[in-house]
Amino acid sequence: MQKSPFIYSSDNKRYHTLNYYNKTVFGKKVYKAVIDGGFTCPNIDGTKGTGGCIFCDGGSGYFTVGGIGVKEQLRLESERIYRKFGEYKPVTAYFQSNTNTYAPVEVLRSLYLTALDFPNVCGISIGTRADCLGSDVIDLLRELNQMTRLTVELGMQTVHESTIKKINRCCSHSEFLEGYYKLKSNNIRVCLHIINGLPDETFGMMTETARQTAVLKPDGVKIQMLHIIRGTEIENLDFHLLTKDEYIETAVRQLELLPPETVIERITGDGDKTKLVAPLWSADKISVLGGIDKKLAELDTWQGKFYKK
């Protein structure tokens, strides 16, 4: 068991926040500018499956504006941030919707470089699947990694094959690991996505996902609750959805297992509130964040407390 590293004090948090990481790397707060690059997914177009994962709603690009160019999207995002904070801020260009390495390399290069050419972009994040990282894509990402602060975000969701089949991910955990190690062997920063509350997963299964994630020592992790979005296949399934208290307890126990140096880039998620069916408590993001902070303090615990190297 480790002593509390107290490295998160600037955020008054007991876990390693993205805000703390950005201030350490860039010396200031950095914002995410979300982009729809016009991609599809091999689990949608029939290459590996159809319909996507059972919780998928248009590639999870809830906040993107599709159908327009990358520069125009970045301009709109910069203006949104300007209206909120009164000045233009540095941003990370976040290719979010669907599988953002699922295109010919020439297309990918054009889109990524267009984003990097925008004035206030200081880094780039690319959301993708671990089975869409061919050697040509890895070469491009390695090239990009020399030009900017690059993060590749991989949807892991869970380590349990039974759940992977239930959610129709069409990418086994062994395939996921293969893609992950391709990135890490090329010194590319990787952020993994974990979803709590997937069908029939127990508390023990969710904490085991965190335990196996800790073994991988990812650079970043995003933790979120499963959202049931209107019109998705999962809306028709009958299974237990976590209560807010259950989610908070799970997230806290997962934090205890993760390496202290892993950046927690998200600890609750944003669903499309106009389509959110359940759990409705997840729409109150501030309450969930506050509940996690309160639970960590009550237990006098922190990220990495039970992490074992």
C-alpha positions as CSV (number, residue, x, y, z in Angstrom):
1,M,0.0,0.0,0.0
2,Q,1.3,3.4,-0.9
3,K,1.2,6.7,1.0
4,S,-0.9,9.4,-0.5
5,P,1.4,11.2,-3.1
6,F,-0.4,14.5,-2.6
7,I,0.4,15.4,-6.2
8,Y,-3.2,16.6,-7.0
9,S,-3.3,19.4,-4.5
10,S,-3.8,22.2,-7.1
11,D,-7.2,20.6,-7.9
12,N,-8.0,19.7,-4.3
13,K,-8.6,16.2,-5.6
14,R,-7.5,12.8,-4.5
15,Y,-7.0,11.5,-8.0
16,H,-4.8,12.6,-10.9
17,T,-7.0,15.0,-12.9
18,L,-6.7,16.0,-16.5
19,N,-6.7,19.6,-15.5
20,Y,-3.6,19.0,-13.3
21,Y,-1.9,17.1,-16.1
22,N,-2.5,19.9,-18.6
23,K,-1.3,22.6,-16.2
24,T,1.8,20.5,-15.6
25,V,2.5,19.9,-19.3
26,F,1.3,23.1,-20.9
27,G,1.4,25.5,-17.9
28,K,-2.2,26.4,-18.3
29,K,-5.7,25.0,-18.5
30,V,-6.5,23.3,-21.9
31,Y,-10.0,22.6,-23.3
32,K,-11.3,19.8,-25.5
33,A,-12.6,20.9,-29.0
34,V,-14.6,17.9,-30.3
35,I,-14.6,17.0,-33.9
36,D,-16.6,14.8,-36.2
37,G,-14.2,13.6,-38.9
38,G,-16.9,11.9,-40.9
39,F,-15.7,8.4,-40.0
40,T,-17.8,5.2,-39.7
41,C,-16.8,2.0,-37.8
42,P,-16.0,-1.6,-38.9
43,N,-18.7,-2.6,-36.4
44,I,-21.2,-0.6,-38.3
45,D,-20.3,-1.0,-42.0
46,G,-20.3,-4.8,-41.9
47,T,-16.6,-5.3,-41.9
48,K,-16.7,-6.8,-38.4
49,G,-20.4,-6.4,-37.6
50,T,-23.5,-4.2,-38.0
51,G,-25.4,-1.9,-35.7
52,G,-22.3,-1.1,-33.6
53,C,-22.1,-1.7,-29.9
54,I,-25.5,-2.1,-28.4
55,F,-25.1,1.3,-26.5
56,C,-23.8,3.2,-29.5
57,D,-25.7,6.2,-30.7
58,G,-24.1,7.7,-33.8
59,G,-20.5,7.1,-32.6
60,S,-20.9,8.8,-29.3
61,G,-20.3,12.2,-30.9
62,Y,-23.0,13.9,-28.8
63,F,-21.3,17.3,-29.0
64,T,-19.9,17.3,-32.5
65,V,-21.2,19.1,-35.6
66,G,-20.9,16.8,-38.5
67,G,-21.1,17.7,-42.2
68,I,-18.7,20.6,-42.1
69,G,-14.9,20.8,-42.3
70,V,-12.5,20.4,-39.5
71,K,-11.4,24.0,-39.4
72,E,-15.0,25.2,-39.3
73,Q,-15.7,22.8,-36.4
74,L,-12.6,24.1,-34.5
75,R,-13.7,27.7,-35.1
76,L,-17.2,27.0,-33.7
77,E,-15.6,25.2,-30.7
78,S,-13.2,28.0,-30.1
79,E,-16.1,30.5,-30.2
80,R,-18.1,28.4,-27.7
81,I,-15.2,28.4,-25.3
82,Y,-14.7,32.2,-25.9
83,R,-18.3,32.9,-25.1
84,K,-18.0,30.9,-21.9
85,F,-14.7,32.2,-20.6
86,G,-14.3,35.6,-22.3
87,E,-11.1,34.7,-24.1
88,Y,-9.7,32.2,-26.6
89,K,-8.1,29.3,-24.8
90,P,-5.6,26.6,-26.0
91,V,-7.5,23.4,-27.1
92,T,-6.9,19.8,-27.8
93,A,-8.5,18.8,-31.1
94,Y,-10.5,15.7,-30.1
95,F,-11.6,13.4,-33.0
96,Q,-14.4,11.8,-31.2
97,S,-17.2,10.3,-33.4
98,N,-16.9,6.7,-34.4
99,T,-13.5,5.1,-35.3
100,N,-11.1,7.9,-36.1
101,T,-8.3,5.8,-37.6
102,Y,-10.7,3.9,-39.9
103,A,-9.8,5.5,-43.3
104,P,-7.0,5.5,-45.8
105,V,-3.8,7.0,-44.3
106,E,-3.8,9.9,-46.8
107,V,-7.3,10.9,-45.6
108,L,-6.2,10.6,-41.9
109,R,-3.1,12.7,-42.5
110,S,-5.0,15.4,-44.2
111,L,-7.6,15.6,-41.4
112,Y,-5.1,15.5,-38.5
113,L,-2.7,18.1,-40.1
114,T,-5.6,20.4,-40.8
115,A,-6.5,20.3,-37.1
116,L,-3.0,20.9,-36.1
117,D,-2.8,23.9,-38.4
118,F,-5.5,25.7,-36.5
119,P,-4.1,28.6,-34.4
120,N,-5.0,27.6,-30.8
121,V,-4.6,23.8,-31.1
122,C,-1.8,22.6,-28.8
123,G,-2.5,18.8,-29.1
124,I,-4.6,16.2,-30.6
125,S,-6.7,13.2,-29.3
126,I,-7.9,10.4,-31.5
127,G,-10.6,8.1,-30.4
128,T,-10.5,4.7,-32.1
129,R,-10.7,0.9,-31.8
130,A,-7.7,-1.2,-31.0
131,D,-8.3,-3.4,-34.1
132,C,-8.0,-0.4,-36.4
133,L,-4.3,0.2,-36.0
134,G,-2.6,-1.2,-39.0
135,S,1.2,-0.7,-39.6
136,D,0.5,2.3,-41.9
137,V,-1.7,3.9,-39.3
138,I,1.0,3.3,-36.6
139,D,3.6,4.9,-38.8
140,L,1.4,8.0,-39.2
141,L,0.7,8.2,-35.5
142,R,4.4,7.9,-34.7
143,E,5.0,10.8,-37.2
144,L,2.2,12.8,-35.5
145,N,3.7,12.1,-32.1
146,Q,6.8,14.0,-33.1
147,M,4.8,17.0,-34.1
148,T,2.4,17.6,-31.2
149,R,1.1,16.2,-27.9
150,L,-0.7,13.2,-29.1
151,T,-3.2,10.9,-27.2
152,V,-4.9,7.9,-28.7
153,E,-8.1,6.9,-26.9
154,L,-9.1,3.3,-27.0
155,G,-12.5,1.9,-26.1
156,M,-11.8,-1.0,-23.7
157,Q,-15.1,-0.8,-21.7
158,T,-14.4,-4.1,-19.9
159,V,-11.9,-7.0,-19.8
160,H,-14.6,-9.7,-19.6
161,E,-15.2,-11.6,-22.8
162,S,-18.8,-12.5,-21.7
163,T,-19.6,-8.8,-21.6
164,I,-17.7,-8.0,-24.8
165,K,-20.0,-10.5,-26.6
166,K,-23.2,-9.1,-24.9
167,I,-22.4,-5.6,-26.1
168,N,-21.5,-6.7,-29.6
169,R,-18.1,-5.0,-29.6
170,C,-16.7,-7.4,-32.2
171,C,-13.2,-7.0,-30.9
172,S,-11.9,-9.5,-28.3
173,H,-9.8,-8.5,-25.3
174,S,-6.8,-10.2,-26.8
175,E,-7.2,-8.0,-30.0
176,F,-7.6,-5.0,-27.8
177,L,-4.3,-5.8,-26.0
178,E,-2.5,-6.3,-29.3
179,G,-3.5,-2.8,-30.4
180,Y,-2.6,-1.3,-27.1
181,Y,0.9,-2.7,-27.1
182,K,1.4,-1.5,-30.7
183,L,0.8,2.0,-29.5
184,K,2.9,1.7,-26.3
185,S,5.8,0.1,-28.1
186,N,6.0,3.3,-30.3
187,N,5.9,5.6,-27.2
188,I,2.4,6.9,-28.0
189,R,0.3,8.2,-25.1
190,V,-2.8,6.1,-24.6
191,C,-6.0,6.7,-22.7
192,L,-8.4,3.8,-22.1
193,H,-12.2,4.0,-21.7
194,I,-13.9,2.0,-19.0
195,I,-17.7,1.7,-18.7
196,N,-19.3,0.8,-15.4
197,G,-22.8,-0.7,-15.3
198,L,-22.6,-2.9,-18.4
199,P,-25.2,-5.6,-18.6
200,D,-24.9,-8.2,-15.8
201,E,-21.5,-7.0,-14.6
202,T,-21.0,-7.3,-10.8
203,F,-19.0,-5.0,-8.6
204,G,-16.2,-7.6,-8.6
205,M,-16.1,-7.7,-12.4
206,M,-15.9,-3.9,-12.6
207,T,-13.1,-3.7,-10.1
208,E,-11.3,-6.6,-11.9
209,T,-11.4,-4.5,-15.1
210,A,-9.6,-1.7,-13.1
211,R,-7.1,-4.2,-11.7
212,Q,-6.2,-5.5,-15.1
213,T,-6.1,-1.9,-16.4
214,A,-3.6,-1.0,-13.7
215,V,-1.3,-3.8,-14.9
216,L,-1.2,-2.1,-18.3
217,K,-0.1,1.2,-16.7
218,P,-2.0,3.4,-19.2
219,D,-1.2,7.1,-19.5
220,G,-4.8,8.0,-19.0
221,V,-8.2,6.4,-18.2
222,K,-11.7,7.6,-18.7
223,I,-14.3,6.1,-16.3
224,Q,-18.0,6.6,-17.0
225,M,-21.4,5.2,-16.3
226,L,-23.3,3.3,-19.0
227,H,-25.9,5.6,-20.5
228,I,-29.1,4.2,-22.0
229,I,-29.8,6.4,-25.0
230,R,-33.2,6.4,-26.7
231,G,-33.2,4.4,-29.9
232,T,-30.2,2.2,-29.1
233,E,-30.4,-1.6,-28.8
234,I,-29.6,-1.6,-25.1
235,E,-32.8,0.3,-24.4
236,N,-34.7,-3.0,-24.9
237,L,-32.6,-5.0,-22.4
238,D,-33.7,-5.7,-18.8
239,F,-30.8,-5.6,-16.4
240,H,-29.8,-3.8,-13.2
241,L,-28.6,-0.2,-13.7
242,L,-26.2,1.1,-11.0
243,T,-27.6,3.6,-8.5
244,K,-25.6,6.8,-8.0
245,D,-24.3,5.5,-4.7
246,E,-23.3,2.2,-6.4
247,Y,-21.5,4.0,-9.2
248,I,-19.6,6.3,-6.7
249,E,-18.5,3.3,-4.6
250,T,-17.3,1.4,-7.8
251,A,-15.4,4.4,-9.1
252,V,-13.7,5.0,-5.8
253,R,-12.6,1.4,-5.5
254,Q,-11.3,1.5,-9.1
255,L,-9.3,4.6,-8.4
256,E,-7.6,2.9,-5.4
257,L,-6.3,0.2,-7.8
258,L,-5.0,2.4,-10.6
259,P,-1.5,3.7,-10.7
260,P,-1.1,7.2,-9.2
261,E,0.6,8.5,-12.3
262,T,-2.3,7.5,-14.6
263,V,-4.3,10.6,-15.5
264,I,-8.0,10.3,-14.8
265,E,-9.3,12.1,-17.9
266,R,-13.0,11.5,-17.0
267,I,-14.6,10.1,-13.9
268,T,-18.2,10.5,-15.0
269,G,-19.7,11.0,-18.5
270,D,-22.0,13.3,-20.4
271,G,-24.9,11.6,-22.2
272,D,-27.1,13.4,-24.7
273,K,-29.7,14.8,-22.2
274,T,-32.3,15.1,-24.9
275,K,-32.1,11.3,-25.5
276,L,-31.1,10.0,-22.1
277,V,-33.4,7.3,-20.9
278,A,-31.5,6.1,-17.8
279,P,-29.9,6.5,-15.3
280,L,-31.3,10.0,-14.9
281,W,-29.0,10.7,-12.0
282,S,-26.1,10.7,-14.4
283,A,-27.3,14.0,-15.9
284,D,-26.3,15.8,-12.7
285,K,-22.6,15.7,-13.3
286,I,-21.7,18.0,-10.5
287,S,-23.5,15.9,-7.9
288,V,-21.7,12.7,-9.1
289,L,-18.3,14.5,-9.0
290,G,-19.0,15.8,-5.6
291,G,-20.1,12.4,-4.4
292,I,-16.9,10.8,-5.5
293,D,-14.8,13.6,-3.8
294,K,-16.9,13.1,-0.6
295,K,-16.5,9.3,-0.6
296,L,-12.8,9.5,-1.1
297,A,-12.5,11.9,1.9
298,E,-14.8,9.8,4.1
299,L,-12.7,6.7,3.5
300,D,-9.4,8.7,3.6
301,T,-8.4,7.0,0.4
302,W,-7.0,8.1,-2.9
303,Q,-5.9,7.0,-6.4
304,G,-3.3,4.3,-6.2
305,K,-3.7,3.5,-2.5
306,F,-3.9,-0.2,-3.3
307,Y,-2.0,-0.2,-6.5
308,K,0.7,-2.9,-6.7
309,K,3.5,-2.5,-9.2
